[in-house]
């Protein structure tokens, strides 16, 4: 496996902004509202409801940080999934995001190997 690259804080926020818009501000798992990454009222990182980037194909299984491999989720929802299979509702949101990325001609983040 090639070298894996970590995303900078700004790259994470940029990805979260795009996903927040595409997902209608909803968590990919529970479908409840997720705070916008630029919101001054955004929960702290340690908070269960803080926004996180969920990898459709986990990085531990060779997944990348490309926009096409990411979903927005609450920290608690993301951690609950772990490296398991993506639940059906999250899989459907991911497929919808792929269509929106293509329609909007949004370049995937070129961060991962």
N, C-alpha and C positions, 0 to 999 in steps of 0.2 A: 504494500500500500504506500502511496506517495505521502509526502509531507502534508500534514493538515495545518491549515492557517486559521488563526483566531481572528474574529472580527473586532475592529476597534469599537469604542463606545458610539461614535458617530455613525458608523456603518450599521450597528444594531438599531439605533434610533431611526435611521433612514428606512431600514427594512420594516420596522414596526409601523412607521407612518404609512407606507404603501399598504401593508397588510391590514392596518386598522381601517383604511378607506375601503379596500376590497371586501373585507369581511363585515362591513357595516358596523364596526366597533364591537363585534361579538367574539367571545372566546370560541375557538374551534371545537371545544369539547362540550362545555355546559350551555353554550349559547346565551350566556348572560353578558352584560356590558363589561368591556375591558377599558380601562383608562387610556386616553390618548397618551403616547409617549412624551409629548411636550406639555402636558397638563401640569400646572403647578400643584394640583390636588392629587397627582398620581401617587399611589401607595409606594412606600419605601420598598427597596429590593427584597427585603426579608419577609414582607407582607404576603400572605397567601394569595391575595388578589392582584398583586403586581403583575404587569404585562411581561411575558417572556416569549422568546422565539422557540417554537416547537419544530423539531426536525422530523419531517415525514419519514425519511430513512435516517435513523439515528446515526450520529457521527461515528459511534462505536462500531457500526456495521458498514462503514464506508460512505455514509451520507455526507453531503457538502453543505456549505453555507449559501448556496445559490438561492436566489429569491424563489425559484421554482420548487425548492425543497423545504420551504418554511411555512409555518402557520403561526398565528398569534394566539396565545393562550394564557390563562391565569397561571401563576407559578404553581399553585396547588394542583391544578388540572394536569399540567405538564409533568410534574413529578409523579403523580398517580399513574400515569401511563408508563413511565420508565422507558425501557427499550422494547416494550410489547407491541403488538399489532395496533395499527391505527384504527380506532373505532369507526364504524360506518358513517356516522354523522360528520366526523372530522375528515374522513376520506372524501365525502361528497363536497365539503367546503374546499378541500385542496383541489379537486378537479375543477370546481368553479373558478378558483383563483388562477389556475393554469389558463383557462379560457380568457379571463380578464387580462392577464399578463400579455397574452398574444394579441388581443384586441387593442390594447393600449400601447403595444410595441414597447413595453418596459423591459429594459435590459436586465438580465439576472445579475446578481452581484457576483463579480468575478473574484471571489475571495478564497475559495476552497480549491484544493487539488483534487 
